Amino acid sequence: MIRSKNAGKLLRVGVVGVGRGQSFARGMNEKIGMKLVALCDTWKERLKTVGRQYRVATYASYEKFLEHEMDAVILANYFHQHAPFAIQALRAGCHVMSETTAAKTMAECVALCREVERSGRIYMFAENYPYMLAVQEMRRLYQAGEIGAVRYAEGEYNHAADEDWRLSISPGLRHWRNWLPPTYYCSHALAPLMFVTDTLPVRVNALSIIEEAVQSPRTVRVADPGAPILVRMDNGSVFRIWGLMLSSIHRVRYEVHGERGLLTTGDPLPSGMLRIYHENWLRKTGEKPHETLYRPDWPDHGNLASQAGHGGGDFWTSFHFVRAIRARRQPYLDCYRGVSMSAVGIQGWRSCLEEGKPYPIPDFRNEYERRAFENDHWSPFPEDAGPGQPPPSILGYVSPDRKALERAGRVWKGMGYKGKDLPPV
Ligand SMILES: NC(=O)c1ccc[n+]([C@@H]2O[C@H](COP(=O)([O-])OP(=O)(O)OC[C@H]3O[C@@H](n4cnc5c(N)ncnc54)[C@H](O)[C@@H]3O)[C@@H](O)[C@H]2O)c1
């Protein structure tokens, strides 16, 4: 049982977006300290069905939703539309937890930080991968000095996908999953490494991959499927993060190389397992065995975490959000860490379009540094297209062929999708 001074007082929370948003809705109960009071989605049929299931107020208009009596808003609407929604909710007096990405442009990164500071409300970036079992243990070991300071780290998030499944989660030709350049969804690969090592990105360079099997013109996806990204961190170390949606392999893994050893999770280890490695001939007398492989215990609340999605991560994001609100202190995954991950995605895409040229990430806590980006509205998303805006692929703007359009149209129509960007079937 989670105890707190206000244990009896549940936070009233509204959720925007009834796809991923349902994971948050499902996880709300007295133990976590949150109560779902309203749902918002522009897809009215879906909203009605989900609203009936949870028996709460439903709104197709975000403005009307914000008039509902509530303490906090969780944003699980489209990937690239979170920052304006977050700013509006903060202005309405609500605390905000936002799905990835925190912001789609450098200007939005700046605006979001300023609004969090002005409002005094809690903002949490809902990255769940740092809270997976093995990653939390990795942080505990790293912070205890097990491998010394980080020099190099790798993070990988690659979601292998067949086209029918991919289409089912990307309805509409303009859906973000069809347009998303491969650097933008970097937080699942990067956030755990930042969390373990307490570092922030300062510079980025990246290369985009072209892969015929998962790319236009045979599919309606117009973006590249993956990218390796090199990130210089503020302590001089270098992280290589990579993945996204390459067809080959489904894999999530992290490894941190320190001055005195290595910590790794994931492939080829079963989920939740962790490996500590110290080179045998570098060990000092009395030091631990050179290789230890184990599945750690949860630090706390194991019964709740082990039932939650994404290896328990979905429990911990809500847990830390409630805790931050009650303590009136910004959480670890605050707006600055959130937007710095978004900035790796944005600046990383700039780098890809110039075959790896490095781009800076400002310290968003510093008004002087971030001010330089306050008018930077560079964006590859279709609603922002126009002069000076970048394409979603290093191939430029690629048109899907007739067969790909027909296939997508059939899948989306079958799901009941009625948007203007439904291709003719
Ligand atoms: N952390 C994770 O593990 C994880 C997993 C899945 C998705 N996500 C994130 O969750 C978000 C949502 O993804 P999804 O998988 O549900 O797919 P999605 O982006 O297609 O769903 C978004 C939902 O928001 C609704 N919506 C769009 N505009 C709206 C508006 N103006 N007002 C109200 N509702 C609106 C859509 O109708 C849709 O139901 C994305 O940001 C994605 O990155 C995170």
The ligand as a Gaussian input file, in Angstrom:
#p B3LYP/6-31G(d) Opt

LIG

0 1
 N        5.509000       5.470000     -23.649000
 C        5.035000       4.484000     -24.360000
 O        5.382000       3.339000     -24.131000
 C        4.055000       4.769000     -25.468000
 C        3.395000       3.730000     -26.125000
 C        2.467000       4.062000     -27.126000
 C        2.239000       5.393000     -27.440000
 N        2.901000       6.377000     -26.786000
 C        2.641000       7.788000     -27.074000
 O        1.275000       8.067000     -26.809000
 C        0.768000       9.034000     -27.716000
 C       -0.473000       8.496000     -28.390000
 O       -0.161000       7.356000     -29.139000
 P       -1.230000       6.240000     -29.539000
 O       -0.496000       4.981000     -29.650000
 O       -2.388000       6.294000     -28.626000
 O       -1.663000       6.614000     -31.035000
 P       -2.274000       7.935000     -31.675000
 O       -1.276000       9.008000     -31.660000
 O       -2.837000       7.557000     -32.962000
 O       -3.475000       8.307000     -30.704000
 C       -3.724000       9.612000     -30.298000
 C       -5.159000       9.757000     -29.863000
 O       -5.345000      11.160000     -29.584000
 C       -6.519000      11.601000     -30.247000
 N       -6.381000      13.020000     -30.581000
 C       -5.679000      13.554000     -31.601000
 N       -5.815000      14.896000     -31.615000
 C       -6.614000      15.203000     -30.570000
 C       -7.120000      16.439000     -30.065000
 N       -6.853000      17.602000     -30.661000
 N       -7.915000      16.396000     -28.976000
 C       -8.214000      15.215000     -28.385000
 N       -7.771000      14.022000     -28.822000
 C       -6.977000      14.020000     -29.902000
 C       -6.626000      10.715000     -31.486000
 O       -7.972000      10.678000     -31.987000
 C       -6.159000       9.362000     -30.953000
 O       -7.224000       8.615000     -30.398000
 C        1.913000       9.362000     -28.649000
 O        2.530000      10.515000     -28.198000
 C        2.876000       8.184000     -28.514000
 O        4.188000       8.573000     -28.721000
 C        3.805000       6.077000     -25.810000

